[in-house]
């Protein structure tokens, strides 16, 4: 069975899990052709969570359960439930994603001050893909400042929670947080990476259906924006062949191990071909 989902800031189920992925309508190939690829934000934790939920909707512990994450960017958004001021939609908590726009000068560090080198925090958007696209403001926003401009969300909610909407910590372990300010681009970026890292660990630690994480990093031309973090992507796959900057193999013991493919557009097809071989070998074992 194969299911396909796409994510930017929000998530979209493109193909429900099916055994007829070659002959069904739409087929997996047709689904991929029609996916709305384009520039946008990267809510990796949301994509991983939704893929994990799909696996659990089948919940076959005897199957080879695999999540393939294809990404060309570093996480810069996460979904959470925010406490907002009383003037904002009656003050009721609101679920949505917040993002910090990517700047051309990071890594190593995004700025802390909005506007520096063109980096801002934006929110609050629906985590579900809508007919209007990927960045649809959440509902019940009468009186909210962010309904006038998404850059004003920090006026409605000055801080973000230390757990995302799915229970993943935003406070570590990749980047310790020194701020939880929604107006701090560095804090939002770090929280997004931490949430994704913790979501991946949650998947790898599942002892019921033992999901395997395959991560494909697609390196875009340098003028397209900041580079991938190949070391981090290999770590969330828990690739036993990956070596860190010191040449040391690092793997999380007691968690499922997967594989990381570091690709460019010209080598993407060969990565998928190799993945098909690997899946066949895993099934044989």
N, C-alpha and C positions, 0 to 999 in steps of 0.2 A: 504494500500500500504506500502511496505517496500523496502527501498534501503539500500545498505551496502557499506561503504567505509573504507579503512584502511589508516593509516598514520604513518610515522616515522618522518623523516625530510620532505619528500615529501608526496604527496597525490595520492591515487589510487581509482578509482571508481570500486568496485568489482561487484556490482549488481545495475543496474539502477532501480529506483523506479518502482515497479510492484505490481499488485494485485494478480499475480500468483506466489507468492513467495514460495508456497508449492509445486506446480506441474510444474512450469516452468523449463526450462533447460537453465542455471543451477538453481536449487532451492536455497533458502536461506541457507539451511543446507549444501548443497554441496559447495556453495560459501565460507562459513565459514571454511569448511574442507581444502579448497585449498588456503586460505589466507596465504601470506608469513610472518608468525610470526617469529621474531628473534630479536636479540639485535640491537639496533640502537639509533638514537637520537629522541627527542620528540618535534615536532613542533605542539603544541596543538592549537595555534591560527589558523594555516593552516587547521587542521582537522575540527575545529568548523566552520570556514568560508565556507569551501566547503560543509559541511552538510547543512548549512544555505542556501547556493545558491541552493542546491537540493530541499529544501523545497519550496523555492520561484519559482522554475521551475514548480511546481504544483500549488502553490498560491491558496489554497482553504481555505478562512477564516472561513468557516463553519466546517472544519475538526478539529480533534484533532491532532495538529501538534507537534510532539515529536522528539527531538534529543537525542539519547542515546550515551553518551561518555564513552567508556571503556578505561581506561589507567592504566599503571603500573609505571608511572614515572612523575617526575616534568618537566615542560617545560624547554627545554634548547636550543631551536632553534626558529627562526622567519624568515619570508620572507619579504624582503624589496627591494626597488629600490635604488641602491647604485651609487653615483657619483664616478667614478674611474679616475685614472691618465691617461694622454694622451697616454702613451705607452701601455695601456691595451685595446686591441681591438679597437683602434682608439679613446678611451676616451668617448665612448657613454655610457650612464647610463645602468646598468645591473640589471635585476631582478633575485633574487635567495635567497636561505636561507643560513644563517650563524648560526653556533652552537658553543657552548662551551662544551667541553667534561666533563662528570661527574667525579668528584673525590670522593674517599672514605671517605673524612673527612668533607663533607658538608651534612646536615646543621651543624652549623648555617650560616657560610659564605664561599662562594667559594673564592679562592685567586684572587688577582688583577694581579699577575705576571704570565705570561705564563710559563708553565713548572713546577710550584710549585705543588708538589704532583700529577704530571702526568696530569694536566689540561691545555688544550690548546684551543684557538679559531680556528675554521676551516671554510672555505668557498671557493668558492661560488657555491652552488649546485642548480640544477633545483628543483622547487617546484612540478613538475609533475613526477610521477613514470615513469621510463623508462625500456626498455628491459634489460638494464645493471644493474638495481636495484635502490636502494634508494639514493645512493650518487653519482649522475652523475653530473660532472661539467657543468656549463652553457656554451652555445656556444659563438662564437665571442670573443675568449680569446687569440688571437695571441698577443704575447708580454707580456701577463699578468704573474705576478710572481706566482699567485696561480695555473697556469697551470703546473708549475714545482713541487709545493707542496702546498696543501691546507692550510698549516700553514702560508704561506706567503701572504695571502689575505690582511692583514693589510698594506702591502707595496703598494698595488694597491688602496685601499680605507681605509684611516686611521680612519674614523668615520662612524657611522651608523646614519640613519635618526631618528628623534623623532616620526615618524609614520611609521607603517609597510606598506606593499604593498596594504593593504585593508583599510587603514585609521585609524587603531587602534594606540593609543598612546603607545609608548614604555617607556615614561618618568614617569609613575605612573599608578595607585595609590598604588599598593602593595609595591613596593620598589622605593623610590625616587632615581633618577640617579645622581651620582656624576661624571660620565664620560660617554662619548659616543664613546669611543675608541674601534675599532674593535679588538684590541690586548688585551683587558681587559676582562678576563673570567667572573669576577663578573658582570661587566656592561652588557655583552651579556646575562648572565643568568637572571639578573633582567629584562632586556628589554623583554626577551622571556615570562617571567611570566606576566609582565604588559600587553603585547599585547594580551595574552590569556584571561586575566581578562577582558580587555576592549571589546574583541570580545564576550565573554559570556554576558556581560552587554548589549551590542547592541542587542543580541538575545532576552534577557529577556524583553527589553524595546519595542519590536516590537508590536505596537498596532493594526496592520493590520491582522496578522495571529496568533498572541499570541503563539509563540513557547514555549514549556515546555522543560526544560533541565533536563534530568536524567543522573546522573554521577555515574559510577561504578568504584571505586578504587580497583585495584587488588594488594594486598600486596604480594610482592615476598619475598623469604627467605632473611635474613639479609645479607648473603654473596653475594647476587645478585647486591648490590649497595645501593644507598641512599634510604631512606624510602619515602613513599608518604607523602604529606602534606594533611591529611584528613580534617583539618579545612578549608583550602583554597578550596578544591574540594567541600565540602558541601556548601561553600559560593557561588561558581559560579553556583551551582544548585539552590541556593536560597531556601534551605531546611528549612521549618518553624519549624522543630523539632530539628534542630541542636543547640547545646549550645557551646559557646566559652569556653576558658580556665577558665573563671570566673563563668561559669554556666549560662551565660545570653543568651537567644535566640536572635539571630541576623538575621534580614531579611530585604531585600530591598523593601520598600513599593512602590506600584505602578508598580511593575514588576512581571512577572509570577513566581510562585513558583514551584519548582520541588522536586526532592528527591535524596539523596545521599546514596549509598550502599558502606559500607566499607567491602571488602571481602578478602578472601584468596582463593587459588585454590579449596579447598574442599567446600567452601560455594558459589562459583560463580553460580552454577546451581540454587540454592535456591533463589539467588537474582533475577535471570531472571524469575523464577516462581512467585515470589512476584510482580515483575514488571508487569507481565501479568495480575495479579489480580488488581493491581492499575489502569492499563489502562482500564480494564473493568469497574471499579468504576467511573473513570472520564467520560467515554462514557455514563454511566447511568445517570450522572448528567447533 
